[in-house]
Every structure is written in C-alpha cells, then in structure tokens.
Amino acid sequence: MSRPAILTVVITYNGMKWLDACLGSLRCSIMPTDVFVVDNCSTDGTPEYVRAHFPEVVLVQSDGNLGFGRANNVGLKYALEHGYDYVYLLNQDAWVMPDTLGRLMEAMASQPEYGVLSPVQMVAAMDKPDAGFAEKCLKFPVDAYQDGHIYEVSFVMAAHWMISRECIEAVGGFSPVFYHYGEDDNYLDRVRFKGFKVGFVAGVHAVHDREERTLTKAFRMRRKYIMALARVSDPSNHLWLRLIYQPVEMLMWSLRWFSADVLGYIPKLIACYPDLIRRRRESFNRRAFL
C-alpha cells in the first residue's frame, strides 16, 4: 500500500525574508511532502529565488495578485487532479517542525470526521503560542492540553491547515467573495455545514512569524465589514433574516467603536447582496469554486 500523499500549498507575495525558513522546513519534514507555490506577482525576486534554490517546488506565477483564497484554489484544484490525500496550507511567513505534517496526518487519519486540523501555532521564538491562536483556540495554558489529543475549535487561522481530500471534495475551495481576510472564516463555516469538524492537535507545533505586526484601527474596522460578509455568506445562517439584520449589527458596531468607517461600509455591504447570494448558493455544491 502506498503512503498517503501530502501536497503543501504556499502562496507567496514579496516573501523573500521567509522563504528559507518556510520552504526549507518542508525539506526537513519527516513525512515527505510535495510543494506547490503560487506567486501573486511578487516584485522582490521571490519566484526567481524559489526557482533557483528550491527546484523541487512546482511554481505557478500569477499575472496579477489573485489574493489569498483564489491563489490557494489553484493549489487545491491541482491536489484533486493529481490524487493527493491531504493538502497542507502554509503561509509564507510560517514554517513547520520536522514532525508537524506526519503527526497531523496521523491524527486526521485516526479521526476522519475532522476536515481541517492545525498544529499549535507558535511565535518565531517558540516560547509561546501566537496571540491570535491563543485567543481563538486556547481556553487554558498550552501545556494544560493532552499531547496528541485533538481539540475541536470553531476557528483557527489558515496559516497552518491540513485538509483531507474528502473535505476538499465536499467543500471545494475558497469563495471569491473574499480577497484577503475572511476567506478562512467562510471556509470553516462551510466545512462545518458539510458535516466535518475543525480542530488542533495538542503537542504538535509550528511557527507563524507575525508577532511584530500591528493593526491600525482603520484595518480593524474594515475587519467588521469583512465579518459581515462572512456572516451573510455562512450557509448555516438563515439568509433573509441575516440580510435584514446584518446592517443593523454593523450600525451597532459603529456606535460601540465610535467608528464612522464601519457606518460607511453599510451601503457597500448592501450593494454586495446580489453577489453574496449567488456565491452562497454556489457554496452548496461539491467542489465549489474549484
């Protein structure tokens, strides 16, 4: 019997500073993986560096910036067409430990009801969990969790996702509604809608190197708009009630945060309704968006 095949998909955009750590870590993986890189029209020499220093990588150069979701869809479609059993989505600013892929694959094979699994995402120094991961996934200190046990969560960032082929067959790819941010929220909503679980495996670690990144208030307010798109797009929500309620919720957010920015996004949200409804219907299909 042949071993399960893993395709790791990495989306690059001016990511030179992380390439050696990211792609180099995959060379050191105990569980072998093929690597598929989609470059979103970098201008810093990223594709040339990949081609010269990582010749084993399948490299696709986009003519423009496809965004995170659409670029990953290129890799997901390639994985289905070439018979891979698992896909590992890996951010360019992230890297794995030698045992990360193998332990995640074993966990997913033992509990196939999980369609998406993540390692514990750590900062670069490996001395604490990534702040976003801790906020969304950890109720207790990280060492309080049983090593090797899968813990179900409602959300985990797509910097590190292992997805089973069965899940991809059912759910498909990322919705084109989301260019950058929000696509992982929507995908996980659809994963659960299709009957799969989402979780992380305690004791399995990987790095997401973003500790020094700061978010402006304007960006955080834009995230409220993106969250509104995700809630309308969630196939588990009652569509017509959500269409009515979502502008009201955004109004409440604008008052809570004293933000005219959020208020200004309400007409934009309503203008998106026809496309949101169409894409939401498409998301019910198998292999949607691929």
C-alpha atoms as a printed R data frame, in Angstrom:
    type eleno elety resid chain resno       x      y       z
1   ATOM     1    CA   MET     A     1   0.000  0.000   0.000
2   ATOM     2    CA   SER     A     2   1.377  3.421  -0.949
3   ATOM     3    CA   ARG     A     3   1.642  6.035   1.777
4   ATOM     4    CA   PRO     A     4  -0.854  8.935   1.853
5   ATOM     5    CA   ALA     A     5   0.375 11.799  -0.295
6   ATOM     6    CA   ILE     A     6   0.530 15.359   1.037
7   ATOM     7    CA   LEU     A     7   0.685 18.476  -1.091
8   ATOM     8    CA   THR     A     8   1.780 21.618   0.732
9   ATOM     9    CA   VAL     A     9   0.479 24.812  -0.867
10  ATOM    10    CA   VAL     A    10   2.277 28.108  -0.197
11  ATOM    11    CA   ILE     A    11   1.099 31.478  -1.524
12  ATOM    12    CA   THR     A    12   3.939 33.970  -1.891
13  ATOM    13    CA   TYR     A    13   3.903 37.722  -2.311
14  ATOM    14    CA   ASN     A    14   7.185 39.572  -1.782
15  ATOM    15    CA   GLY     A    15   8.113 36.946   0.791
16  ATOM    16    CA   MET     A    16  11.886 36.744   0.391
17  ATOM    17    CA   LYS     A    17  12.605 37.160   4.117
18  ATOM    18    CA   TRP     A    18  10.723 33.947   4.968
19  ATOM    19    CA   LEU     A    19  11.450 31.655   2.014
20  ATOM    20    CA   ASP     A    20  14.376 29.756   3.511
21  ATOM    21    CA   ALA     A    21  12.557 29.149   6.792
22  ATOM    22    CA   CYS     A    22   9.234 28.297   5.165
23  ATOM    23    CA   LEU     A    23  10.275 26.123   2.230
24  ATOM    24    CA   GLY     A    24  13.396 24.882   3.999
25  ATOM    25    CA   SER     A    25  11.297 23.473   6.826
26  ATOM    26    CA   LEU     A    26   9.364 21.342   4.357
27  ATOM    27    CA   ARG     A    27  12.613 19.750   3.158
28  ATOM    28    CA   CYS     A    28  13.251 18.699   6.763
29  ATOM    29    CA   SER     A    29   9.819 17.170   7.286
30  ATOM    30    CA   ILE     A    30   9.925 13.563   8.443
31  ATOM    31    CA   MET     A    31   6.760 12.991   6.433
32  ATOM    32    CA   PRO     A    32   7.655 13.855   2.830
33  ATOM    33    CA   THR     A    33   5.504 16.401   1.047
34  ATOM    34    CA   ASP     A    34   5.338 17.768  -2.449
35  ATOM    35    CA   VAL     A    35   5.302 21.557  -2.541
36  ATOM    36    CA   PHE     A    36   3.177 23.797  -4.759
37  ATOM    37    CA   VAL     A    37   3.870 27.545  -4.711
38  ATOM    38    CA   VAL     A    38   1.602 30.154  -6.258
39  ATOM    39    CA   ASP     A    39   3.335 33.518  -6.520
40  ATOM    40    CA   ASN     A    40   0.999 36.507  -6.520
41  ATOM    41    CA   CYS     A    41   3.091 38.667  -8.848
42  ATOM    42    CA   SER     A    42   5.949 39.422  -6.444
43  ATOM    43    CA   THR     A    43   8.368 42.227  -7.322
44  ATOM    44    CA   ASP     A    44  11.172 41.336  -4.880
45  ATOM    45    CA   GLY     A    45  12.634 38.343  -6.721
46  ATOM    46    CA   THR     A    46  10.621 35.720  -4.827
47  ATOM    47    CA   PRO     A    47   9.784 33.480  -7.823
48  ATOM    48    CA   GLU     A    48  13.341 33.634  -9.152
49  ATOM    49    CA   TYR     A    49  14.680 32.672  -5.718
50  ATOM    50    CA   VAL     A    50  12.263 29.765  -5.419
51  ATOM    51    CA   ARG     A    51  13.193 28.500  -8.852
52  ATOM    52    CA   ALA     A    52  16.934 28.739  -8.135
53  ATOM    53    CA   HIS     A    53  17.066 27.439  -4.566
54  ATOM    54    CA   PHE     A    54  14.038 25.119  -4.377
55  ATOM    55    CA   PRO     A    55  13.936 23.423  -7.789
56  ATOM    56    CA   GLU     A    56  11.766 20.585  -6.447
57  ATOM    57    CA   VAL     A    57   8.865 23.016  -5.954
58  ATOM    58    CA   VAL     A    58   6.070 23.269  -8.513
59  ATOM    59    CA   LEU     A    59   5.910 27.039  -9.091
60  ATOM    60    CA   VAL     A    60   2.992 28.877 -10.672
61  ATOM    61    CA   GLN     A    61   3.470 32.580 -11.360
62  ATOM    62    CA   SER     A    62   0.276 34.599 -11.480
63  ATOM    63    CA   ASP     A    63  -0.038 37.535 -13.852
64  ATOM    64    CA   GLY     A    64  -1.584 39.564 -11.027
65  ATOM    65    CA   ASN     A    65  -2.317 39.369  -7.327
66  ATOM    66    CA   LEU     A    66  -5.095 36.796  -7.002
67  ATOM    67    CA   GLY     A    67  -5.456 37.291  -3.268
68  ATOM    68    CA   PHE     A    68  -5.137 34.537  -0.692
69  ATOM    69    CA   GLY     A    69  -8.240 32.489  -1.460
70  ATOM    70    CA   ARG     A    70  -8.133 32.401  -5.250
71  ATOM    71    CA   ALA     A    71  -4.411 31.601  -5.242
72  ATOM    72    CA   ASN     A    72  -4.945 28.726  -2.822
73  ATOM    73    CA   ASN     A    73  -7.725 27.442  -5.064
74  ATOM    74    CA   VAL     A    74  -5.120 26.906  -7.791
75  ATOM    75    CA   GLY     A    75  -3.260 24.595  -5.401
76  ATOM    76    CA   LEU     A    76  -6.396 22.836  -4.147
77  ATOM    77    CA   LYS     A    77  -7.511 22.100  -7.693
78  ATOM    78    CA   TYR     A    78  -4.042 20.766  -8.540
79  ATOM    79    CA   ALA     A    79  -4.179 18.489  -5.480
80  ATOM    80    CA   LEU     A    80  -7.508 16.958  -6.525
81  ATOM    81    CA   GLU     A    81  -6.394 16.491 -10.117
82  ATOM    82    CA   HIS     A    82  -3.178 14.740  -9.025
83  ATOM    83    CA   GLY     A    83  -4.647 12.406  -6.427
84  ATOM    84    CA   TYR     A    84  -3.276 13.836  -3.168
85  ATOM    85    CA   ASP     A    85  -4.851 12.553   0.058
86  ATOM    86    CA   TYR     A    86  -4.148 15.684   2.122
87  ATOM    87    CA   VAL     A    87  -3.390 19.331   1.445
88  ATOM    88    CA   TYR     A    88  -1.391 21.456   3.856
89  ATOM    89    CA   LEU     A    89  -1.952 25.194   3.521
90  ATOM    90    CA   LEU     A    90   1.119 27.032   4.780
91  ATOM    91    CA   ASN     A    91   1.576 30.799   4.980
92  ATOM    92    CA   GLN     A    92   4.778 32.247   3.540
93  ATOM    93    CA   ASP     A    93   5.505 33.749   6.984
94  ATOM    94    CA   ALA     A    94   5.208 30.369   8.669
95  ATOM    95    CA   TRP     A    95   7.108 27.109   8.932
96  ATOM    96    CA   VAL     A    96   6.725 23.586  10.295
97  ATOM    97    CA   MET     A    97   8.690 21.357  12.650
98  ATOM    98    CA   PRO     A    98  10.046 18.022  11.334
99  ATOM    99    CA   ASP     A    99   7.159 16.071  12.901
100 ATOM   100    CA   THR     A   100   4.331 18.532  12.183
101 ATOM   101    CA   LEU     A   101   2.958 17.060   8.972
102 ATOM   102    CA   GLY     A   102   3.284 13.436   9.996
103 ATOM   103    CA   ARG     A   103   1.554 13.882  13.349
104 ATOM   104    CA   LEU     A   104  -1.272 15.930  11.861
105 ATOM   105    CA   MET     A   105  -1.812 13.341   9.143
106 ATOM   106    CA   GLU     A   106  -1.896 10.515  11.691
107 ATOM   107    CA   ALA     A   107  -4.407 12.427  13.821
108 ATOM   108    CA   MET     A   108  -6.641 13.142  10.853
109 ATOM   109    CA   ALA     A   109  -6.483  9.540   9.659
110 ATOM   110    CA   SER     A   110  -7.499  8.335  13.129
111 ATOM   111    CA   GLN     A   111 -10.467 10.735  13.315
112 ATOM   112    CA   PRO     A   112 -11.623 11.404   9.730
113 ATOM   113    CA   GLU     A   113 -14.598 13.425  10.958
114 ATOM   114    CA   TYR     A   114 -12.087 16.274  11.221
115 ATOM   115    CA   GLY     A   115 -11.827 18.016   7.852
116 ATOM   116    CA   VAL     A   116  -9.331 20.688   8.965
117 ATOM   117    CA   LEU     A   117  -6.600 20.338  11.574
118 ATOM   118    CA   SER     A   118  -3.970 22.789  12.754
119 ATOM   119    CA   PRO     A   119  -0.874 22.427  14.882
120 ATOM   120    CA   VAL     A   120  -0.429 24.719  17.870
121 ATOM   121    CA   GLN     A   121   0.714 27.896  16.126
122 ATOM   122    CA   MET     A   122   3.689 29.457  17.928
123 ATOM   123    CA   VAL     A   123   5.683 32.688  17.675
124 ATOM   124    CA   ALA     A   124   9.093 32.516  15.994
125 ATOM   125    CA   ALA     A   125  10.942 32.125  19.292
126 ATOM   126    CA   MET     A   126   8.792 29.054  20.066
127 ATOM   127    CA   ASP     A   127   8.331 30.239  23.656
128 ATOM   128    CA   LYS     A   128   4.594 30.989  23.500
129 ATOM   129    CA   PRO     A   129   1.593 30.492  21.228
130 ATOM   130    CA   ASP     A   130   0.753 33.021  18.540
131 ATOM   131    CA   ALA     A   131  -1.554 35.603  20.133
132 ATOM   132    CA   GLY     A   132  -4.344 35.055  17.604
133 ATOM   133    CA   PHE     A   133  -4.162 31.297  18.029
134 ATOM   134    CA   ALA     A   134  -4.265 31.636  21.814
135 ATOM   135    CA   GLU     A   135  -7.250 33.973  21.641
136 ATOM   136    CA   LYS     A   136  -9.295 31.801  19.294
137 ATOM   137    CA   CYS     A   137  -8.272 28.273  20.269
138 ATOM   138    CA   LEU     A   138  -6.924 28.095  23.826
139 ATOM   139    CA   LYS     A   139  -9.075 28.270  26.947
140 ATOM   140    CA   PHE     A   140  -6.176 27.211  29.168
141 ATOM   141    CA   PRO     A   141  -2.358 27.482  29.093
142 ATOM   142    CA   VAL     A   142  -0.985 25.484  26.188
143 ATOM   143    CA   ASP     A   143   0.751 22.913  28.418
144 ATOM   144    CA   ALA     A   144  -2.600 22.037  30.015
145 ATOM   145    CA   TYR     A   145  -3.695 20.181  26.877
146 ATOM   146    CA   GLN     A   146  -3.100 16.454  26.429
147 ATOM   147    CA   ASP     A   147  -0.301 15.725  23.970
148 ATOM   148    CA   GLY     A   148  -1.583 14.277  20.698
149 ATOM   149    CA   HIS     A   149  -5.235 14.868  21.533
150 ATOM   150    CA   ILE     A   150  -7.482 16.649  19.010
151 ATOM   151    CA   TYR     A   151  -9.407 19.601  20.418
152 ATOM   152    CA   GLU     A   152 -12.382 20.877  18.461
153 ATOM   153    CA   VAL     A   153 -12.489 24.639  17.842
154 ATOM   154    CA   SER     A   154 -14.778 26.991  15.936
155 ATOM   155    CA   PHE     A   155 -11.944 28.851  14.219
156 ATOM   156    CA   VAL     A   156  -8.229 28.562  13.548
157 ATOM   157    CA   MET     A   157  -6.142 30.751  11.229
158 ATOM   158    CA   ALA     A   158  -5.305 29.336   7.816
159 ATOM   159    CA   ALA     A   159  -1.569 29.931   8.316
160 ATOM   160    CA   HIS     A   160  -1.422 26.194   9.079
161 ATOM   161    CA   TRP     A   161  -4.249 23.970   7.861
162 ATOM   162    CA   MET     A   162  -4.185 20.308   6.985
163 ATOM   163    CA   ILE     A   163  -7.288 19.492   4.941
164 ATOM   164    CA   SER     A   164  -8.391 15.992   3.988
165 ATOM   165    CA   ARG     A   165  -9.213 15.177   0.379
166 ATOM   166    CA   GLU     A   166 -12.711 14.141   1.481
167 ATOM   167    CA   CYS     A   167 -13.251 17.588   2.950
168 ATOM   168    CA   ILE     A   168 -11.999 19.357  -0.174
169 ATOM   169    CA   GLU     A   169 -14.203 17.157  -2.367
170 ATOM   170    CA   ALA     A   170 -17.239 18.155  -0.318
171 ATOM   171    CA   VAL     A   171 -16.473 21.803   0.444
172 ATOM   172    CA   GLY     A   172 -14.380 22.885  -2.519
173 ATOM   173    CA   GLY     A   173 -12.213 25.983  -2.499
174 ATOM   174    CA   PHE     A   174 -12.293 29.466  -1.056
175 ATOM   175    CA   SER     A   175 -15.150 31.782  -2.024
176 ATOM   176    CA   PRO     A   176 -14.128 34.565  -4.438
177 ATOM   177    CA   VAL     A   177 -16.165 36.965  -2.292
178 ATOM   178    CA   PHE     A   178 -13.110 37.262  -0.033
179 ATOM   179    CA   TYR     A   179  -9.900 38.709  -1.447
180 ATOM   180    CA   HIS     A   180  -7.739 38.791   1.675
181 ATOM   181    CA   TYR     A   181  -9.107 38.093   5.166
182 ATOM   182    CA   GLY     A   182 -12.473 36.497   5.851
183 ATOM   183    CA   GLU     A   183 -11.892 33.608   3.468
184 ATOM   184    CA   ASP     A   184 -10.826 31.315   6.312
185 ATOM   185    CA   ASP     A   185 -13.919 32.231   8.376
186 ATOM   186    CA   ASN     A   186 -16.164 31.409   5.438
187 ATOM   187    CA   TYR     A   187 -14.345 28.196   4.566
188 ATOM   188    CA   LEU     A   188 -14.640 26.847   8.099
189 ATOM   189    CA   ASP     A   189 -18.337 27.761   8.192
190 ATOM   190    CA   ARG     A   190 -18.769 25.648   5.068
191 ATOM   191    CA   VAL     A   191 -16.621 22.823   6.478
192 ATOM   192    CA   ARG     A   192 -18.984 22.505   9.439
193 ATOM   193    CA   PHE     A   193 -22.035 22.880   7.192
194 ATOM   194    CA   LYS     A   194 -20.810 19.855   5.220
195 ATOM   195    CA   GLY     A   195 -20.561 17.818   8.429
196 ATOM   196    CA   PHE     A   196 -16.838 17.991   9.196
197 ATOM   197    CA   LYS     A   197 -15.143 19.200  12.371
198 ATOM   198    CA   VAL     A   198 -12.287 21.692  12.833
199 ATOM   199    CA   GLY     A   199  -9.579 21.299  15.459
200 ATOM   200    CA   PHE     A   200  -5.973 21.490  16.562
201 ATOM   201    CA   VAL     A   201  -3.647 18.772  17.791
202 ATOM   202    CA   ALA     A   202  -2.032 19.473  21.149
203 ATOM   203    CA   GLY     A   203   1.720 18.938  21.312
204 ATOM   204    CA   VAL     A   204   2.154 19.408  17.564
205 ATOM   205    CA   HIS     A   205   3.826 22.742  16.865
206 ATOM   206    CA   ALA     A   206   4.570 25.110  14.005
207 ATOM   207    CA   VAL     A   207   5.515 28.784  13.681
208 ATOM   208    CA   HIS     A   208   3.527 31.775  12.457
209 ATOM   209    CA   ASP     A   209   6.017 34.634  12.398
210 ATOM   210    CA   ARG     A   210   3.853 37.726  12.826
211 ATOM   211    CA   GLU     A   211   4.425 38.827  16.417
212 ATOM   212    CA   GLU     A   212   5.769 42.241  15.433
213 ATOM   213    CA   ARG     A   213   2.857 43.037  13.139
214 ATOM   214    CA   THR     A   214   0.488 45.783  14.281
215 ATOM   215    CA   LEU     A   215  -3.048 46.505  13.095
216 ATOM   216    CA   THR     A   216  -4.394 50.014  12.642
217 ATOM   217    CA   LYS     A   217  -7.851 50.995  13.874
218 ATOM   218    CA   ALA     A   218  -8.945 51.545  10.258
219 ATOM   219    CA   PHE     A   219  -7.963 47.980   9.410
220 ATOM   220    CA   ARG     A   220  -9.738 46.608  12.482
221 ATOM   221    CA   MET     A   221 -12.870 48.470  11.444
222 ATOM   222    CA   ARG     A   222 -12.585 47.057   7.909
223 ATOM   223    CA   ARG     A   223 -12.488 43.637   9.539
224 ATOM   224    CA   LYS     A   224 -16.004 44.352  10.832
225 ATOM   225    CA   TYR     A   225 -17.151 44.729   7.242
226 ATOM   226    CA   ILE     A   226 -15.396 41.500   6.256
227 ATOM   227    CA   MET     A   227 -17.051 39.719   9.185
228 ATOM   228    CA   ALA     A   228 -20.415 40.989   7.925
229 ATOM   229    CA   LEU     A   229 -19.670 39.456   4.506
230 ATOM   230    CA   ALA     A   230 -18.808 36.171   6.211
231 ATOM   231    CA   ARG     A   231 -21.999 36.093   8.250
232 ATOM   232    CA   VAL     A   232 -24.194 36.706   5.211
233 ATOM   233    CA   SER     A   233 -22.236 34.025   3.313
234 ATOM   234    CA   ASP     A   234 -22.488 31.400   6.089
235 ATOM   235    CA   PRO     A   235 -24.759 28.642   4.698
236 ATOM   236    CA   SER     A   236 -25.842 27.743   8.241
237 ATOM   237    CA   ASN     A   237 -27.423 31.168   8.774
238 ATOM   238    CA   HIS     A   238 -30.970 31.990   7.709
239 ATOM   239    CA   LEU     A   239 -30.258 34.065   4.607
240 ATOM   240    CA   TRP     A   240 -33.143 36.530   4.595
241 ATOM   241    CA   LEU     A   241 -33.017 37.213   8.321
242 ATOM   242    CA   ARG     A   242 -29.265 37.784   8.012
243 ATOM   243    CA   LEU     A   243 -29.742 40.180   5.082
244 ATOM   244    CA   ILE     A   244 -32.080 42.263   7.209
245 ATOM   245    CA   TYR     A   245 -30.168 42.043  10.462
246 ATOM   246    CA   GLN     A   246 -26.583 42.489   9.254
247 ATOM   247    CA   PRO     A   247 -26.773 46.255   8.525
248 ATOM   248    CA   VAL     A   248 -28.352 46.704  11.947
249 ATOM   249    CA   GLU     A   249 -25.499 44.810  13.564
250 ATOM   250    CA   MET     A   250 -22.982 46.957  11.693
251 ATOM   251    CA   LEU     A   251 -24.743 50.070  12.943
252 ATOM   252    CA   MET     A   252 -24.415 48.730  16.485
253 ATOM   253    CA   TRP     A   253 -20.707 48.051  15.873
254 ATOM   254    CA   SER     A   254 -20.178 51.608  14.612
255 ATOM   255    CA   LEU     A   255 -21.772 53.028  17.773
256 ATOM   256    CA   ARG     A   256 -19.782 50.702  20.025
257 ATOM   257    CA   TRP     A   257 -16.472 51.589  18.398
258 ATOM   258    CA   PHE     A   258 -17.348 55.236  17.620
259 ATOM   259    CA   SER     A   259 -16.403 54.464  14.036
260 ATOM   260    CA   ALA     A   260 -17.698 56.310  11.002
261 ATOM   261    CA   ASP     A   261 -15.687 53.788   8.929
262 ATOM   262    CA   VAL     A   262 -17.963 50.891   9.907
263 ATOM   263    CA   LEU     A   263 -21.020 53.041   9.241
264 ATOM   264    CA   GLY     A   264 -19.665 53.851   5.793
265 ATOM   265    CA   TYR     A   265 -19.344 50.158   4.942
266 ATOM   266    CA   ILE     A   266 -23.106 49.537   5.328
267 ATOM   267    CA   PRO     A   267 -24.070 50.774   1.810
268 ATOM   268    CA   LYS     A   268 -21.165 48.775   0.365
269 ATOM   269    CA   LEU     A   269 -22.411 45.649   2.132
270 ATOM   270    CA   ILE     A   270 -25.944 46.081   0.788
271 ATOM   271    CA   ALA     A   271 -24.607 46.685  -2.725
272 ATOM   272    CA   CYS     A   272 -22.826 43.299  -2.462
273 ATOM   273    CA   TYR     A   273 -26.026 41.391  -1.644
274 ATOM   274    CA   PRO     A   274 -26.728 40.033  -5.169
275 ATOM   275    CA   ASP     A   275 -23.189 38.631  -5.488
276 ATOM   276    CA   LEU     A   276 -23.203 37.321  -1.909
277 ATOM   277    CA   ILE     A   277 -26.482 35.480  -2.505
278 ATOM   278    CA   ARG     A   278 -25.184 33.961  -5.751
279 ATOM   279    CA   ARG     A   279 -21.884 32.856  -4.250
280 ATOM   280    CA   ARG     A   280 -23.635 31.479  -1.164
281 ATOM   281    CA   ARG     A   281 -25.799 29.281  -3.396
282 ATOM   282    CA   GLU     A   282 -22.703 28.111  -5.268
283 ATOM   283    CA   SER     A   283 -21.084 27.103  -1.970
284 ATOM   284    CA   PHE     A   284 -23.674 24.334  -1.519
285 ATOM   285    CA   ASN     A   285 -22.140 22.455  -4.471
286 ATOM   286    CA   ARG     A   286 -19.436 19.819  -4.184
287 ATOM   287    CA   ARG     A   287 -16.020 21.175  -5.148
288 ATOM   288    CA   ALA     A   288 -17.478 24.679  -5.087
289 ATOM   289    CA   PHE     A   289 -15.238 27.376  -6.611
290 ATOM   290    CA   LEU     A   290 -12.689 24.856  -7.940
